Amino acid sequence: FRVDFVMKSNWTEARQHCLSLGMDLASLHSKAEHEAIRGLLPKHLNAWLGASDEAKEGRLVWSDGSRWDYVHFQTGYMFGFSAGAAKDWVLARHDSSPDSFLWYNVELPQPLALPLCATRPPPSAYSATRNATTSQGRVFTIVLYQTEKWDEARAVCRERGLGTLASIHSREEFDLARSIM
């Protein structure tokens, strides 16, 4: 985990910052991970986690695509108290009690918080890949990884050492790419 103590930002800016470092906002999957970040963050600061339900209200997902398998929300703050207000981004902060470090789903206007970056899941967290090679030796690889964001798809290719997103230059390449989808 890495906390950038010089840059307070909204959730989107924080995520872009982490992506620029080859990381993503942190996803937490255990009490041990939760306690690890609790120790990194001073009591007076908030930090963005990679959790959001911006795509579908009420369905929290991790920005790195990992499984949603752990929560540590302040009571009542998983989806917020105010009726009708969309709460799309999750931050972690120390609460009033000295031993608490809890998550809050917050709405606009977003508070400013520090980006809490983490390395993205290892390649084994993604589904399998399929490869094909053209007669000119160009290799196409399909990474079975679901995302709706171009920059995230490009980052997955780079992380796996596959270069960047494909550009198709001939009918042969088009047919080959289609054959492995």
N, C-alpha and C positions, 0 to 999 in steps of 0.2 A: 504494500500500500504506500501511497505517496500523497501527502497533503501539501499543496502549494500555498504557503503563508503570505505571499505577496499579492495575490489576485483574488479579490472578492468579485463574484459575478452572479448572473442568473444561471438557471440550470442549463440552458442551451449553450451559453458561452463556456460554462464549466466543462460540459461534455466535449465541445470542440477543442478546448485546451488539452484535455486528456488524450483525445484522438491524435492531436498533433505530436504527442509524446510517444505514440504507438501503444497507448493504453486506452482505457475507457473508464467512465465513472464506476466506482466500486459496486460490486454485487456481493452481498453477504449471505453465507449459507450455513453458519453455525454460531453458537454462542462464543466459541473461541475466536472466530473472525471478528465478531461484534466487539469483544473485549479488546482485541488488538487495536482496532481503530479508536476505541474509547481512550486508550492510552496515548494515542497520537495527537488527539485534539484537545487543546486547552479548554477549560470550562467556559470561557466567555465567547467562544466561536462556534458557528454552525458550519456544517459541511454537507455538500450535495452528495447523495447516493445515486446510483444508476437506476433507481426505480421510478417508473412513471406509468400513469394510466391515461396519458394524453391521447393515445390512439383510440382507446375505447374506455370511456368513463366506467370505473368500477372494476376494471381488469388490469391489475398491476403486473408489469413485466420488467425484467432487467434489460437495460440498454445493450448489454453484451450478449444477449440471447440465451443466457444460462437459465436453468430451471428455477422457478420460484418455490423455495423450500424452507424458508426461514423468515420470521417477522419479529420485530421488537418495537412495535408502535406504542406511543402513549395511548392510554385508554381513550377510545372515541376518535382518534386521529387517523385511523387507517383510511377512512373516506371522509373525514371531517364532520363538523357539527352543523354548519349552516346549510340549510336546504337550498337546493338550486345552484349553489356555487360549485363550479368545477374545481376540483383539487387535483392537479395533474403531476406534481413533482414532489419527491421525497427528500427531506433533509434530516440529518441527525444532529442532535444537540444535547448538551447536559441540561437537565431540568433543575428545578429548585432544590431537590434533595441531593445531598452530596454524592450518593452512590448511583444516581440515575444517569443514563445516557440513552435517550429514546429517539424514535423516528416520528416524523410529522409529515403528513401529506398536506402540502400548502397550495394556495391559490394565487392568482394574480391580484395585486401586483406582487411579483415574487420578491422575497427578501434577498439580500445579497449574502452569499455564503462562499466558503472556500471549496474548490474542487477536491474531492477525495478520489484520486485516480488509483487504478489497479491494473495489473497486467490482464490482458484478455484471457478467456479460457483457452486451455491448450487445444491443439488441433483435434484431439480425441473427442472434444466436446461437440465438434461439428460432425455431421453425417459424412458418409463416404464420398469419394470423388470418382469421376469417370473421365478417362482420357481418350484422345484420338489424335493422330498425326496426319497432316496433309502430305501429298506427294513432294512438296517443297520443303518438308521438314518442320513446318510450324505445328506446334503442339497446342491443342485446345483441351482445357480441363474444366469440367463442370463441378463446382463445389455445391453440394446439396445443403444449402444454408439459406433459410428464409429471411429476407429483409426487404423492406420497401424503399430503402435509402441507397442512392448511388454511391455516396462516399463510404458508407459502411460496407457495401459489397466490394468496393475497391480495396478497403483496408483488410478485409478477409483474404483476398487474393494475395496481397503483399505479405501478410503475416504467415501465410502458408508457403511462402517462397515461390509463388506462381507468377510473379510479375504483376500485371495490372489487368483491368477488364479487357476483354477481347475486342478487336476491330476486325470486321469481316471484309475481305477484299476480292473475293471471287465466288462464283457459284459453288465450286468445290468446297471452299471453306464454309459456306452457308450450309450445304448439305451435310458436311461432316459435323458441324456444331449441332445441327438439328438431330442428327442420328444419335448423339450421346445425351440428349435431354430426356 
